[in-house]
Amino acid sequence: MIVTRKWSIFHLIILVAVFASCLLFASNGKISLEAKVDKSKITIGDLIQYSIVVTRDENVTIEMPELGANLGAFEIREYNDPEPEQRKGEITQRREYIISTYDIGDYEIPPVMVRYSIAGDSTWKELATETIKINVASVKPSEAGDIRDIKPPLEIERDWKKIIRFGIAGFIILLIGILILYFLKRRREGKSLIPRREKPKLPPHEIALHDLNQLLDEQLLEKGAIKEFYVRISEIIRRYVDGRFFIVAIEMTTAQLIDAMNEAEVEKEHVQLLDDFLFQCDLVKFAKYFPTAEEHQAVIDQAFHFIDSTKIILEPETGENSQAEKIEQQAIPETMESSLATTQAEKEVE
């Protein structure tokens, strides 16, 4: 009986140790992070599927990256966030982006951060994806084609009379075509055939304010046309930047435009304001983000504030010049009268 009791205590100790090990193992969660693309070599304008895959235990809580994650020189065209998949105690969660770029060269998709915490531990930790290299090539066809022998040159007798006649006829046809195109262009623009002096254009800020007020009057946000509203308000500000800073903003990506503003030595405060505004617009245009009513108003306020803080104010001319001109004009008749009086006096003396 004594031996049996000793073995029972020994077995109990082993069971307790095994149970404690199981609890300790269960408290440690497993998590893995992977980023991948469907192709690493593309041509300009091709679409790339960029995926972020997180595999974790059930006791691990994660925070996926923001919708407008920084993907370097690549623009987000579409965004997909499928439902998590659960299999054998593990949860797999994906986030997929459709991205593209219009610049050639070697580029990198920078690392994306994912935050996580394990049950029973209030500390948040971070995992980062690896940098992915993408080669963007031109769509210019390969210059290496089939190599063929050069045919020997053929000597053709030139008929100068025929060449001159065809040259004159071609010049007349070209001249008629230019006149027709000029007439159609003037007519399409609502202008007369003979150019006339036109009124000077409004300053860029007045045009932009007029377009903004007209856009707000259409009430696109109230009608649910969220994406159309953000596309148009972004184009209004880009056209204003074109007219105000002489930067072709309508043809640039957001990153290229910000770089051009910095190269033009625009004030940092104005560049940051424009960057924040375009970032919010890009979230709606490319990431299918639905802002709140407060965010709508914030974007509208940013647009008006950017125009107001960067517009060119022409100072009115002072009245000193005009007053001097009036005095000079008044002095001219008096001088003429004194000259006539002197001439009359000389005649009387004679």
C-alpha positions, 0 to 999 in steps of 0.5 A: 500500500505504501508503494502504491501511494508513492507512485500515485503522488509521482503520477500526480506530479507528472500530470500537473507538469504536463497540464501546466505545459499545455496551458503555457503553450496555449498562452503563446499565439502563433502568427505569420505575415506574408506579402506577395504579388502575382508578377514582378515584371510588368510594362507601363499601365499593367495591373499588379495584384498585391496581397497581404496574408496573415495566418494566426492562432485564434487567441491572436488579435490583429490590426490590418494596415490602413486602406491607403497604405503607403505603396511607394510609386504605385497607385491603388486602383482597387481594394478587396478585403475578403472574409477570414478563413478558419481551418484547424484552429488557425485563421487566415486573413487577406488584404488584396490591392490592385496597383499600377504605375506609369513610370519605367524602371526598378521600384520597390513596394515598401514594407507594410506593418501589421499590429498584433497582440496575444490573449492575456498580454496587453502589449501590442507588437508589430510585424513587417512584410518584406520589400518586394521589387518590381521591374517596370518596362516600356511598351516599346516593341523590341528593336531586335526583329528578323534580320534580312538582307538589304535589297540593292538600290533601284535607279528611278528616272525623275520626271521633274515636271510631274514632281512639280505639278504634284507638289503644287497640287499637294500644297494647295490641298494642304492649304485648303485642309488647314483653312477648313480645320481652322474654320471648324476649330473657331466654329467649335469654340464659338469664335468668329473666323477673324480673330478679335480681341478677347476679354482677359481671363479670370485669375485662377483662384476666381475660376476655382472658387466658381467651379467649387461653388457650382459643384456644391450647388449640384448636391452630389453628396446628398444624391449619393454620388460620392466618388464623382464628387471627389473626382471633380473636386480633385480635378478643380484643385489640380487645374488651379495648381496648373494655373497658379503654379504652372505645374501640369498637375492634371497629368501627374500622380499625387506623389509626382505632384507633391515632388513638383511642388517641393521642387518649385519651392512652394511653402511647406505648409501649402504643400502639406495641405495639398498632400492631405487633401489629395490623399483623402480624395485618392482614398475615395477614388481608388480605395473605395473608401466611404467618408463620413459627413464630417470628413466630407466637410473637412475636404471641402474646407481644405479645398477652399483654404488651399485656394485662399492661402495660395491665391495671388492678390493684385494690389490696386494702383495708388492714387499718386500717379493718377493725381500727378497725371491730372496736375500735369494735364492741368499745367499744359493749358496754362503753359500754352496760355502764357506762351500765347500771351508772350507772343501777343506782347511781342507783336504789340512792341513791334 
